[in-house]
Amino acid sequence: MKFAHVTRAGSRQPELVIVSGDRFVAMKDMEEPFSTLQELIEAGPEAWSRVRARAAESPAASPLGDASFASAVLDPPIVLAVGLNYDEHASELNLDNDSGPVLFSLFPNSLNGHGQDVPIPTHLSEEVDYEGELGVIIGKAAKNVRVEDALDYVFGYTVVNDITARNIQFSEPQWSRCKSFDGFSPVGPVVVTSDEIPDPHALHLTTDVDGLRVQDSTTEFMIRSIPQLIAAISQSLTLLPGTLISTGSPGGAGRSRKPPLYLMPGTEVTVTIEGIGSLTSHCVQA
């Protein structure tokens, strides 16, 4: 199944829907009580099975073109991002990736949706960069997980653009602020349940900036696989249901290009991951 949060015309309140092709069916139309994906995940596998059965009985009737997308995750316990998880990206930034998973958190104000505006604060940074990444959503509490069991804890997958103010990233000892400006974490357009992605390490990932292909790779080149990441992180902390893990970006960042290619007001950037979809953002002046 594919889940999204959409806002219908005339409403300001995002609602949880199931997407099928270019149409959707809302949870409330199926008389299900879940208004966000987080609520559904926390309800557990029995609720997921019930929703799946009801969705099969309720064909998608509303066109997606009549709605706008909010972030595919609205209220996760935390968004954890993994840095330097592809050799090419670590090399192009001249940063070390040998010590273990590089983790940082993204603040909730940064969450953004497909097709939405990303404010570019040019008074703070003219070095705003893109990073296309595969997002992993945890389905059940994960603590001291074994690598061989780790994928059993995954609810689904999504697309993330981990937008970064590079000048701030390289002037501070932590990476959360430079990546957590308002709207800097577009997520979506949908979350695809794990049963529809048999191998998350065989997905084609691309990023296009104003029609120029700037990232073209696959998730097979992750340094630390998704099971390895979940297992390693869960040794020191409990990954709560609904946690979003953004698993790192392949090479091709704007900072590494000659001349550098940064996001500016007027720029359009699209991250596409095979089996999930395309996440487009429109850059505007903050």
C-alpha positions as CSV (number, residue, x, y, z in Angstrom):
1,M,0.0,0.0,0.0
2,K,1.0,3.6,-0.5
3,F,0.1,6.1,2.2
4,A,0.1,9.9,1.9
5,H,-1.1,13.0,3.8
6,V,-3.1,15.3,1.5
7,T,-5.0,18.5,1.9
8,R,-8.2,18.8,-0.1
9,A,-9.3,22.0,-1.8
10,G,-11.0,24.3,0.7
11,S,-9.3,22.6,3.7
12,R,-6.2,23.4,5.7
13,Q,-6.1,20.1,7.5
14,P,-4.0,17.2,6.0
15,E,-5.6,13.8,6.2
16,L,-4.3,10.3,5.8
17,V,-5.1,8.6,2.5
18,I,-4.3,5.5,0.6
19,V,-3.0,6.2,-2.9
20,S,-3.7,4.1,-5.9
21,G,-2.3,5.4,-9.2
22,D,-3.6,8.9,-9.6
23,R,-6.4,8.6,-7.2
24,F,-6.9,8.1,-3.4
25,V,-9.3,6.9,-0.8
26,A,-9.3,8.7,2.6
27,M,-9.2,6.9,5.9
28,K,-12.4,8.7,7.0
29,D,-14.2,7.5,3.9
30,M,-13.4,3.9,5.1
31,E,-14.6,4.8,8.6
32,E,-11.1,4.3,10.0
33,P,-10.1,6.4,13.0
34,F,-6.5,7.2,11.8
35,S,-5.9,10.8,10.9
36,T,-2.1,10.4,10.5
37,L,0.3,7.7,9.5
38,Q,1.8,7.8,13.0
39,E,-1.5,6.9,14.5
40,L,-1.8,3.9,12.2
41,I,1.7,2.7,12.8
42,E,1.3,2.9,16.6
43,A,-2.0,0.9,16.3
44,G,0.0,-2.1,15.2
45,P,-0.2,-5.0,12.7
46,E,-3.8,-5.9,13.4
47,A,-4.9,-2.4,12.4
48,W,-2.7,-2.5,9.3
49,S,-4.4,-5.7,8.2
50,R,-7.8,-4.2,8.8
51,V,-7.0,-1.1,6.8
52,R,-5.6,-3.2,4.0
53,A,-8.8,-5.3,3.8
54,R,-11.1,-2.2,3.9
55,A,-9.0,-0.5,1.2
56,A,-9.5,-3.5,-1.1
57,E,-13.3,-3.0,-0.6
58,S,-13.1,0.8,-1.1
59,P,-11.8,1.7,-4.5
60,A,-9.9,5.0,-4.7
61,A,-12.4,7.6,-5.9
62,S,-10.8,11.0,-5.4
63,P,-8.3,12.4,-8.0
64,L,-4.9,13.4,-6.6
65,G,-4.9,16.4,-8.8
66,D,-7.6,18.0,-6.6
67,A,-5.4,17.8,-3.5
68,S,-2.0,18.9,-2.4
69,F,0.6,16.9,-0.5
70,A,1.8,17.4,3.0
71,S,4.9,15.6,4.3
72,A,4.4,11.8,4.0
73,V,5.2,11.7,7.7
74,L,3.6,14.4,9.9
75,D,4.5,13.7,13.5
76,P,7.2,11.0,13.8
77,P,8.9,10.6,17.2
78,I,12.1,11.8,15.6
79,V,13.7,12.1,12.2
80,L,17.2,10.6,12.2
81,A,19.5,11.3,9.3
82,V,22.6,9.2,8.5
83,G,25.6,11.1,7.1
84,L,28.4,9.9,4.8
85,N,26.7,6.6,4.0
86,Y,28.0,6.5,0.4
87,D,31.7,6.6,-0.3
88,E,31.4,8.9,-3.3
89,H,29.5,11.5,-1.2
90,A,31.9,11.3,1.7
91,S,34.8,11.8,-0.7
92,E,33.3,14.8,-2.5
93,L,32.8,16.5,0.9
94,N,36.3,15.5,2.1
95,L,34.9,14.0,5.2
96,D,35.7,10.8,7.1
97,N,33.2,7.9,7.2
98,D,35.2,5.3,9.0
99,S,34.2,5.7,12.6
100,G,30.6,4.3,12.4
101,P,27.2,5.7,11.4
102,V,27.2,9.5,11.5
103,L,23.8,10.4,13.0
104,F,22.0,13.7,13.5
105,S,18.4,14.7,13.9
106,L,16.2,16.9,11.7
107,F,13.8,19.2,13.5
108,P,10.0,18.9,12.9
109,N,9.7,22.4,11.4
110,S,11.8,21.3,8.5
111,L,9.3,18.6,7.3
112,N,7.8,19.5,3.9
113,G,5.6,17.9,1.2
114,H,5.8,17.0,-2.4
115,G,5.1,19.9,-4.7
116,Q,5.5,22.5,-1.9
117,D,7.7,25.5,-1.6
118,V,11.1,25.4,0.1
119,P,12.1,28.8,1.5
120,I,15.7,29.7,0.6
121,P,17.1,32.2,3.2
122,T,19.6,33.8,1.0
123,H,20.6,36.3,3.8
124,L,21.9,33.3,5.7
125,S,23.1,31.0,3.0
126,E,23.8,31.1,-0.8
127,E,25.1,27.5,-0.6
128,V,21.9,25.5,-0.2
129,D,22.4,22.0,-1.5
130,Y,20.2,19.0,-2.4
131,E,20.7,15.4,-1.1
132,G,18.4,12.7,-2.5
133,E,17.9,9.9,0.1
134,L,15.9,6.8,0.8
135,G,13.8,7.1,4.0
136,V,13.0,4.2,6.2
137,I,10.0,4.2,8.6
138,I,10.2,2.0,11.7
139,G,7.1,-0.1,12.3
140,K,7.6,-1.4,15.9
141,A,9.9,-0.6,18.8
142,A,13.4,-1.7,18.0
143,K,16.0,-2.3,20.7
144,N,19.1,-4.5,20.5
145,V,18.0,-5.7,17.1
146,R,20.1,-8.4,15.2
147,V,21.1,-7.5,11.6
148,E,19.4,-10.6,10.3
149,D,16.1,-9.5,11.9
150,A,16.3,-5.8,11.2
151,L,14.0,-5.5,8.2
152,D,11.2,-7.1,10.2
153,Y,11.0,-3.8,12.0
154,V,10.5,-1.7,8.9
155,F,7.0,-0.4,8.1
156,G,7.8,1.2,4.8
157,Y,10.0,3.5,2.7
158,T,9.8,7.0,1.3
159,V,11.8,9.6,-0.5
160,V,13.7,12.4,1.3
161,N,15.5,15.5,0.1
162,D,18.0,16.3,2.9
163,I,18.5,20.0,2.0
164,T,21.6,21.5,3.5
165,A,23.0,25.0,4.0
166,R,26.6,24.0,3.3
167,N,28.3,27.2,4.6
168,I,26.7,26.6,8.0
169,Q,27.4,22.9,7.9
170,F,31.1,23.5,7.6
171,S,31.2,26.3,10.2
172,E,29.6,24.3,13.1
173,P,30.5,21.1,14.9
174,Q,26.9,19.7,14.5
175,W,24.7,19.2,11.4
176,S,21.2,19.5,12.7
177,R,20.7,23.3,12.3
178,C,22.1,23.5,8.8
179,K,19.6,20.9,7.6
180,S,16.6,22.0,9.7
181,F,15.7,25.4,8.3
182,D,11.9,25.7,7.7
183,G,10.9,23.4,4.9
184,F,14.4,21.9,4.4
185,S,13.2,18.2,4.7
186,P,10.7,17.4,2.0
187,V,9.4,13.8,2.5
188,G,7.1,11.8,0.1
189,P,5.1,12.0,-1.9
190,V,4.1,8.6,-0.3
191,V,5.2,6.0,2.1
192,V,5.3,2.6,0.5
193,T,4.8,-0.4,2.8
194,S,7.7,-2.8,3.0
195,D,6.0,-5.7,1.4
196,E,6.0,-3.7,-1.9
197,I,9.8,-3.2,-1.7
198,P,11.4,-6.7,-1.7
199,D,14.9,-5.4,-1.8
200,P,15.5,-1.8,-0.5
201,H,19.2,-2.1,-1.6
202,A,18.3,-2.4,-5.3
203,L,16.5,0.9,-6.0
204,H,17.5,3.4,-8.6
205,L,17.9,6.9,-7.1
206,T,18.1,10.1,-9.2
207,T,18.0,13.9,-8.5
208,D,17.3,16.5,-11.1
209,V,17.8,20.2,-10.7
210,D,15.9,22.3,-13.3
211,G,15.9,19.3,-15.6
212,L,19.6,18.5,-15.2
213,R,20.4,15.0,-13.8
214,V,22.8,15.6,-10.9
215,Q,22.6,12.4,-9.0
216,D,22.2,9.0,-10.6
217,S,23.0,6.0,-8.4
218,T,21.4,3.0,-6.6
219,T,20.9,2.2,-3.0
220,E,23.2,-0.9,-3.4
221,F,26.1,1.5,-2.8
222,M,25.3,2.3,0.8
223,I,28.3,1.7,3.0
224,R,26.1,0.5,5.9
225,S,22.9,-1.3,4.8
226,I,19.5,-0.6,6.3
227,P,19.7,-3.7,8.6
228,Q,23.2,-2.7,9.7
229,L,22.0,0.8,10.5
230,I,18.9,-0.3,12.4
231,A,21.0,-2.9,14.4
232,A,23.7,-0.4,15.2
233,I,21.4,2.4,16.2
234,S,19.2,0.1,18.3
235,Q,22.1,-1.0,20.5
236,S,22.2,2.5,22.2
237,L,18.6,3.7,21.9
238,T,15.1,2.4,21.2
239,L,13.9,3.2,17.8
240,L,10.2,4.1,18.4
241,P,7.4,3.2,16.0
242,G,7.1,5.9,13.3
243,T,10.8,6.9,13.5
244,L,12.0,8.1,10.1
245,I,15.6,7.3,9.2
246,S,17.1,9.1,6.2
247,T,19.8,6.7,5.0
248,G,22.3,9.0,3.3
249,S,22.9,10.5,-0.1
250,P,25.0,9.2,-3.0
251,G,27.5,11.4,-4.8
252,G,26.7,14.3,-7.0
253,A,26.0,17.1,-4.4
254,G,25.9,20.6,-5.7
255,R,28.9,21.6,-3.7
256,S,31.1,19.1,-5.5
257,R,30.3,20.4,-9.0
258,K,32.5,22.8,-10.9
259,P,31.1,25.4,-10.7
260,P,29.0,24.6,-7.6
261,L,25.3,24.1,-8.2
262,Y,23.2,25.4,-5.4
263,L,19.5,25.8,-4.9
264,M,18.2,29.3,-5.4
265,P,14.8,31.0,-5.5
266,G,13.2,29.8,-8.8
267,T,15.0,26.4,-8.8
268,E,13.0,23.2,-9.1
269,V,14.5,20.0,-7.7
270,T,13.1,16.4,-8.0
271,V,14.3,13.3,-6.2
272,T,13.1,10.0,-7.7
273,I,13.4,6.5,-6.1
274,E,12.4,3.4,-8.0
275,G,9.2,1.8,-6.6
276,I,8.3,4.8,-4.5
277,G,7.9,7.9,-6.7
278,S,9.2,11.5,-7.4
279,L,9.5,14.2,-4.8
280,T,9.5,17.7,-6.3
281,S,10.3,20.9,-4.5
282,H,10.0,24.5,-5.7
283,C,12.6,26.9,-4.2
284,V,11.4,30.4,-3.3
285,Q,12.8,33.4,-1.5
286,A,12.4,33.1,2.2
